[in-house]
């Protein structure tokens, strides 16, 4: 194909893919360093509670209201619920579930959970009103009045956690930001958490889980190191009630698709710090077929492009392995291109193992390493597709997405 092109065009493609490969290698190295920086933070955070107890300053853990909006059931949801009921936490906490109606099968599951854990305060709230395009946030607005405690923690129905989850979230509220941090004098207003995916069955489910562990989470750690955290991740959104009230509550988010990003941004803009806690939670990845996988990836791509246009363009640097493969083709297997591919490939593997397997504890990463070239090539194509159009398909409905706001089509 390249032999049929004008010489200047073939040279331009080769030069461009070479430059992007080198930049991608630099991105992988920076993300790897960011992972090591975060490891150091985790070691320091682990020592903090013990140090305070030795100094005679016992940590006062806040009471926490956990809000979980529900729609339907999946096979692993009950075990996710149980993991929240088995918390080793000294202060009071409550679980508040929300459903649109008692006809939702999730309602019966919550009633069964109450019988299984009578010692826990578990409440089921019916949320009949559709307040905006985002049904999840609409439910949360109706659930919030039932919450009683000073920290409101929101996470998805399939999030599975360890018994120390609430303790680690609470400890992040107690942390003092580093002296050199831009957030050094700010009170922590929101705590979020890294997460790994639990694939179910299909190759597309494995691709998405692999991308979460080896692509998305490393990018979160890199942004944390470079600019700090000014957004939330839907895996955990624990917010001080005073911060939530200061930004006008949850109702302003009812038409936003990226409600987790928007909540964290608004809390940050209100003058609070946003922290990532020491807990890594686990989320289920559906058993996608090909159309479902594409719909979900395009929705994610267009959401990021809409929320952070410059950041989305900057993601061109994160596709180093795909650019290295294209560079091999464009150069006709030139020795320098081969050398660059080898360098990028092994740096990509090092990043995947360091963050995905090491920090996140994702046991699916090592068996999936050979899938990375295929997954990364597909992801580059989807990144380009993310620039086209403003429509998304979400929960069986079509929406127009502009400036973060959803408008239902049809």
Buried (B, 14 or more C-beta within 10 A) or exposed (E): EBEEEEEEEBEEBBEBBBEBBBBBBEBBBBBBBBBBBBBEBBEEBEEBBEEBEEEEEEBEBBBBBBBBBBBEBBEBBBEBBEBBBEBEBEBEBBBBBBBBEEEBEBBBBBBEBBEEBEEBBBBBBBBEEEBBBBBBBBBBBBBBEBBBBBBBBBBBBBBBBBEBBBBBBBBBBBBEBEEEEEBEEBBBBBBBBBBBBBBBEBBBBBBBBBBBBBBBBBBBBBBBBEEBBBBBBBBBBBBBBEBBEBBEBBEBBBBBBBBBBBBBBBBBEBEBBBBBBBBBBBBBBBEBEEEBBBBBBBBBBBBBBBBBEEEBEEBBBBBBBBBBBBBBBBBEEBEEBBEBBEBBBEBBBBBBBBBBBBBBEBEBBEEBBEBBBEBBBBBBEBBEBBEEEEBBBBEEEEBBBEEBBBEEEE
